Each structure stands twice: as structure tokens, then as C-alpha cells.
Amino acid sequence: MVLPLVDENKPKCYLCHEGFEDIEKLRIHQNASHKDYFDKNEKQTKREPAPGDVTVF
């Protein structure tokens, strides 16, 4: 899908590809329309280092 240059700087929902005026409207849309997706995938955002990972200071 190609957006016109007019909409290039507007945030877009990566789940339904709907464009919004600002990031706050996008956040409200995602919390209302795609709440089940974010609730289901919430545990994947909490990641821990795997055994054997090296931390560089």
C-alpha cells in the first residue's frame, strides 16, 4: 500500500493500517479496537536474558 505524500507524517496502526492525526488518537484506537491482541501478546514483551548471554558494561 502506498500512501500519498500528504499522509506520510501521520501515524498508522500496524494491525489494520488505518491512519490517524496524532499518536494519542492512535493509542486510543489500539486500546479500544485491538485490546485482545495486546492482552494476548503482553507476556512476549517481558523478556529476560537467555542462559549464556553476555552483558557488556
MOPAC internal coordinates of N, CA, C and O (Angstrom, degrees):
PM7 1SCF
backbone

  N    0.0000 0     0.00 0     0.00 0    0    0    0
  C    1.4409 1     0.00 0     0.00 0    1    0    0
  C    1.5282 1   108.42 1     0.00 0    2    1    0
  O    1.2310 1   120.39 1   -49.00 1    3    2    1
  N    1.2935 1   116.85 1   131.00 1    3    2    1
  C    1.4624 1   122.12 1  -179.06 1    5    3    2
  C    1.5253 1   108.33 1  -109.69 1    6    5    3
  O    1.2310 1   120.89 1   -54.07 1    7    6    5
  N    1.3343 1   115.91 1   125.93 1    7    6    5
  C    1.4518 1   120.74 1   177.73 1    9    7    6
  C    1.5211 1   110.17 1   -90.05 1   10    9    7
  O    1.2310 1   120.18 1   -34.83 1   11   10    9
  N    1.3108 1   117.27 1   145.17 1   11   10    9
  C    1.4692 1   118.56 1   173.62 1   13   11   10
  C    1.5236 1   109.62 1   -67.11 1   14   13   11
  O    1.2310 1   120.31 1   -21.96 1   15   14   13
  N    1.3239 1   117.02 1   158.04 1   15   14   13
  C    1.4569 1   120.90 1  -177.93 1   17   15   14
  C    1.5226 1   112.60 1   -60.58 1   18   17   15
  O    1.2310 1   119.63 1   156.94 1   19   18   17
  N    1.3081 1   118.31 1   -23.06 1   19   18   17
  C    1.4604 1   121.91 1  -179.64 1   21   19   18
  C    1.5259 1   110.42 1   -65.08 1   22   21   19
  O    1.2310 1   119.66 1   143.05 1   23   22   21
  N    1.3337 1   118.25 1   -36.95 1   23   22   21
  C    1.4622 1   122.49 1  -176.64 1   25   23   22
  C    1.5254 1   113.17 1   -95.24 1   26   25   23
  O    1.2310 1   119.81 1  -169.86 1   27   26   25
  N    1.2873 1   117.96 1    10.14 1   27   26   25
  C    1.4589 1   121.23 1  -173.32 1   29   27   26
  C    1.5282 1   113.03 1   -64.41 1   30   29   27
  O    1.2310 1   119.88 1   146.74 1   31   30   29
  N    1.3300 1   117.84 1   -33.26 1   31   30   29
  C    1.4518 1   120.46 1  -175.74 1   33   31   30
  C    1.5248 1   113.58 1   -95.27 1   34   33   31
  O    1.2310 1   119.38 1  -176.04 1   35   34   33
  N    1.3177 1   118.78 1     3.96 1   35   34   33
  C    1.4655 1   122.01 1  -179.14 1   37   35   34
  C    1.5297 1   109.72 1   -91.47 1   38   37   35
  O    1.2310 1   120.38 1   -39.20 1   39   38   37
  N    1.3490 1   116.89 1   140.80 1   39   38   37
  C    1.4699 1   119.62 1   178.61 1   41   39   38
  C    1.5221 1   111.21 1   -68.08 1   42   41   39
  O    1.2310 1   121.19 1   -30.05 1   43   42   41
  N    1.3267 1   115.33 1   149.95 1   43   42   41
  C    1.4528 1   121.46 1  -176.20 1   45   43   42
  C    1.5258 1   109.07 1  -133.81 1   46   45   43
  O    1.2310 1   120.21 1   -42.39 1   47   46   45
  N    1.3135 1   117.20 1   137.61 1   47   46   45
  C    1.4631 1   122.49 1   178.09 1   49   47   46
  C    1.5248 1   108.48 1   -70.67 1   50   49   47
  O    1.2310 1   120.64 1   -53.51 1   51   50   49
  N    1.3359 1   116.38 1   126.49 1   51   50   49
  C    1.4607 1   119.30 1  -178.38 1   53   51   50
  C    1.5150 1   112.89 1   -80.15 1   54   53   51
  O    1.2310 1   119.75 1   173.96 1   55   54   53
  N    1.3308 1   118.09 1    -6.04 1   55   54   53
  C    1.4610 1   120.80 1   177.88 1   57   55   54
  C    1.5321 1   112.32 1   -92.71 1   58   57   55
  O    1.2310 1   120.35 1   138.64 1   59   58   57
  N    1.3424 1   116.94 1   -41.36 1   59   58   57
  C    1.4623 1   119.33 1  -178.28 1   61   59   58
  C    1.5282 1   112.87 1  -119.03 1   62   61   59
  O    1.2310 1   119.78 1   178.61 1   63   62   61
  N    1.3309 1   118.03 1    -1.39 1   63   62   61
  C    1.4660 1   124.56 1   176.34 1   65   63   62
  C    1.5255 1   113.88 1    62.17 1   66   65   63
  O    1.2310 1   120.48 1  -151.01 1   67   66   65
  N    1.3288 1   116.69 1    28.99 1   67   66   65
  C    1.4556 1   121.24 1   176.76 1   69   67   66
  C    1.5272 1   109.04 1   -90.00 1   70   69   67
  O    1.2310 1   119.89 1   -44.46 1   71   70   69
  N    1.3318 1   117.81 1   135.54 1   71   70   69
  C    1.4566 1   122.44 1  -179.01 1   73   71   70
  C    1.5161 1   112.23 1   -88.69 1   74   73   71
  O    1.2310 1   120.21 1   -28.47 1   75   74   73
  N    1.3515 1   117.20 1   151.53 1   75   74   73
  C    1.4555 1   122.67 1  -178.53 1   77   75   74
  C    1.5199 1   110.00 1  -135.19 1   78   77   75
  O    1.2310 1   120.94 1   -19.11 1   79   78   77
  N    1.3361 1   115.80 1   160.89 1   79   78   77
  C    1.4644 1   121.81 1  -177.92 1   81   79   78
  C    1.5243 1   112.29 1   -71.60 1   82   81   79
  O    1.2310 1   120.36 1   140.11 1   83   82   81
  N    1.3414 1   116.92 1   -39.89 1   83   82   81
  C    1.4596 1   120.41 1  -179.90 1   85   83   82
  C    1.5231 1   110.37 1  -146.53 1   86   85   83
  O    1.2310 1   120.84 1    -7.83 1   87   86   85
  N    1.3221 1   115.99 1   172.17 1   87   86   85
  C    1.4624 1   121.73 1  -174.35 1   89   87   86
  C    1.5211 1   111.65 1   -68.24 1   90   89   87
  O    1.2310 1   120.09 1   150.20 1   91   90   89
  N    1.3302 1   117.44 1   -29.80 1   91   90   89
  C    1.4674 1   120.34 1   180.00 1   93   91   90
  C    1.5296 1   110.81 1   -67.11 1   94   93   91
  O    1.2310 1   119.76 1   139.34 1   95   94   93
  N    1.3269 1   118.06 1   -40.66 1   95   94   93
  C    1.4680 1   121.48 1   177.04 1   97   95   94
  C    1.5275 1   110.39 1   -65.87 1   98   97   95
  O    1.2310 1   120.11 1   143.99 1   99   98   97
  N    1.3277 1   117.40 1   -36.01 1   99   98   97
  C    1.4605 1   121.11 1   176.27 1  101   99   98
  C    1.5270 1   110.14 1   -64.98 1  102  101   99
  O    1.2310 1   120.07 1   136.89 1  103  102  101
  N    1.3250 1   117.47 1   -43.11 1  103  102  101
  C    1.4664 1   121.64 1   179.64 1  105  103  102
  C    1.5280 1   110.93 1   -62.62 1  106  105  103
  O    1.2310 1   120.14 1   137.85 1  107  106  105
  N    1.3378 1   117.35 1   -42.15 1  107  106  105
  C    1.4624 1   121.53 1   178.04 1  109  107  106
  C    1.5259 1   110.15 1   -63.64 1  110  109  107
  O    1.2310 1   120.22 1   136.95 1  111  110  109
  N    1.3273 1   117.19 1   -43.05 1  111  110  109
  C    1.4670 1   121.92 1   178.86 1  113  111  110
  C    1.5248 1   111.26 1   -60.71 1  114  113  111
  O    1.2310 1   120.29 1   133.68 1  115  114  113
  N    1.3379 1   117.06 1   -46.32 1  115  114  113
  C    1.4536 1   120.26 1  -177.83 1  117  115  114
  C    1.5231 1   111.60 1   -66.78 1  118  117  115
  O    1.2310 1   120.03 1   142.58 1  119  118  117
  N    1.3274 1   117.55 1   -37.42 1  119  118  117
  C    1.4649 1   120.21 1   178.20 1  121  119  118
  C    1.5189 1   111.99 1   -69.83 1  122  121  119
  O    1.2310 1   119.60 1   151.67 1  123  122  121
  N    1.3185 1   118.37 1   -28.33 1  123  122  121
  C    1.4599 1   121.65 1  -179.21 1  125  123  122
  C    1.5322 1   111.97 1   -88.73 1  126  125  123
  O    1.2310 1   120.23 1   129.83 1  127  126  125
  N    1.3219 1   117.16 1   -50.17 1  127  126  125
  C    1.4639 1   121.14 1  -172.29 1  129  127  126
  C    1.5223 1   114.42 1   -85.75 1  130  129  127
  O    1.2310 1   120.14 1   146.49 1  131  130  129
  N    1.3109 1   117.34 1   -33.51 1  131  130  129
  C    1.4677 1   120.87 1  -174.05 1  133  131  130
  C    1.5203 1   112.42 1  -117.70 1  134  133  131
  O    1.2310 1   120.13 1  -151.58 1  135  134  133
  N    1.3269 1   117.36 1    28.42 1  135  134  133
  C    1.4582 1   122.13 1  -177.70 1  137  135  134
  C    1.5220 1   111.72 1   -58.14 1  138  137  135
  O    1.2310 1   120.02 1   139.04 1  139  138  137
  N    1.3309 1   117.56 1   -40.96 1  139  138  137
  C    1.4609 1   120.62 1  -179.02 1  141  139  138
  C    1.5277 1   111.64 1   -63.43 1  142  141  139
  O    1.2310 1   120.07 1   143.79 1  143  142  141
  N    1.3158 1   117.46 1   -36.21 1  143  142  141
  C    1.4698 1   120.90 1   178.58 1  145  143  142
  C    1.5295 1   110.63 1   -64.73 1  146  145  143
  O    1.2310 1   120.53 1   134.13 1  147  146  145
  N    1.3331 1   116.58 1   -45.87 1  147  146  145
  C    1.4603 1   120.33 1  -177.89 1  149  147  146
  C    1.5244 1   111.73 1   -70.98 1  150  149  147
  O    1.2310 1   119.82 1   144.85 1  151  150  149
  N    1.3363 1   117.94 1   -35.15 1  151  150  149
  C    1.4674 1   120.60 1   176.87 1  153  151  150
  C    1.5244 1   110.73 1   -66.29 1  154  153  151
  O    1.2310 1   120.50 1   139.43 1  155  154  153
  N    1.3184 1   116.65 1   -40.57 1  155  154  153
  C    1.4654 1   121.82 1  -178.42 1  157  155  154
  C    1.5270 1   111.11 1   -67.68 1  158  157  155
  O    1.2310 1   120.02 1   141.55 1  159  158  157
  N    1.3332 1   117.57 1   -38.45 1  159  158  157
  C    1.4522 1   121.67 1  -175.68 1  161  159  158
  C    1.5277 1   113.82 1   -98.58 1  162  161  159
  O    1.2310 1   120.17 1  -168.04 1  163  162  161
  N    1.3169 1   117.29 1    11.96 1  163  162  161
  C    1.4622 1   120.95 1  -178.57 1  165  163  162
  C    1.5252 1   111.73 1   -64.68 1  166  165  163
  O    1.2310 1   119.98 1   143.03 1  167  166  165
  N    1.3201 1   117.64 1   -36.97 1  167  166  165
  C    1.4597 1   120.34 1  -177.38 1  169  167  166
  C    1.5316 1   112.17 1   -67.35 1  170  169  167
  O    1.2310 1   119.35 1   158.23 1  171  170  169
  N    1.3378 1   118.84 1   -21.77 1  171  170  169
  C    1.4539 1   121.14 1   179.35 1  173  171  170
  C    1.5207 1   112.54 1   -75.22 1  174  173  171
  O    1.2310 1   119.73 1   160.34 1  175  174  173
  N    1.3269 1   118.12 1   -19.66 1  175  174  173
  C    1.4572 1   120.53 1  -179.17 1  177  175  174
  C    1.5200 1   111.96 1   -79.45 1  178  177  175
  O    1.2310 1   119.67 1   161.33 1  179  178  177
  N    1.3365 1   118.23 1   -18.67 1  179  178  177
  C    1.4567 1   122.13 1   179.31 1  181  179  178
  C    1.5279 1   108.04 1   -94.04 1  182  181  179
  O    1.2310 1   121.04 1   -85.40 1  183  182  181
  N    1.3090 1   115.62 1    94.60 1  183  182  181
  C    1.4595 1   120.12 1  -175.85 1  185  183  182
  C    1.5124 1   110.44 1  -111.33 1  186  185  183
  O    1.2310 1   121.29 1   -31.24 1  187  186  185
  N    1.3006 1   115.13 1   148.76 1  187  186  185
  C    1.4527 1   122.26 1   177.22 1  189  187  186
  C    1.5187 1   108.25 1  -120.60 1  190  189  187
  O    1.2310 1   120.35 1   -20.41 1  191  190  189
  N    1.3274 1   116.93 1   159.59 1  191  190  189
  C    1.4585 1   118.64 1   176.92 1  193  191  190
  C    1.5375 1   111.12 1   -65.37 1  194  193  191
  O    1.2310 1   121.23 1   -36.82 1  195  194  193
  N    1.3054 1   115.25 1   143.18 1  195  194  193
  C    1.4605 1   120.92 1   177.44 1  197  195  194
  C    1.5321 1   109.20 1   -77.11 1  198  197  195
  O    1.2310 1   119.91 1   -25.58 1  199  198  197
  N    1.3250 1   117.77 1   154.42 1  199  198  197
  C    1.4653 1   119.25 1   176.13 1  201  199  198
  C    1.5246 1   110.79 1   -57.89 1  202  201  199
  O    1.2310 1   120.71 1   -48.62 1  203  202  201
  N    1.3193 1   116.26 1   131.38 1  203  202  201
  C    1.4546 1   121.02 1  -179.56 1  205  203  202
  C    1.5130 1   113.87 1    95.87 1  206  205  203
  O    1.2310 1   119.49 1   172.30 1  207  206  205
  N    1.3387 1   118.57 1    -7.70 1  207  206  205
  C    1.4601 1   120.78 1   176.63 1  209  207  206
  C    1.5259 1   109.98 1   -66.76 1  210  209  207
  O    1.2310 1   120.41 1   -36.89 1  211  210  209
  N    1.3142 1   116.82 1   143.11 1  211  210  209
  C    1.4514 1   122.50 1  -179.04 1  213  211  210
  C    1.5291 1   108.99 1  -107.88 1  214  213  211
  O    1.2310 1   120.75 1   -48.40 1  215  214  213
  N    1.3231 1   116.17 1   131.60 1  215  214  213
  C    1.4469 1   120.96 1   177.03 1  217  215  214
  C    1.5286 1   108.70 1   -98.23 1  218  217  215
  O    1.2310 1   120.75 1   -48.85 1  219  218  217
  N    1.3244 1   116.18 1   131.15 1  219  218  217
  C    1.4576 1   121.00 1   179.04 1  221  219  218
  C    1.5106 1   107.93 1  -103.76 1  222  221  219
  O    1.2310 1   120.94 1   -52.14 1  223  222  221
  N    1.3298 1   115.80 1   127.86 1  223  222  221
  C    1.4659 1   121.01 1   179.78 1  225  223  222
  C    1.4889 1   110.99 1   -98.83 1  226  225  223
  O    1.2310 1   120.10 1   180.00 1  227  226  225

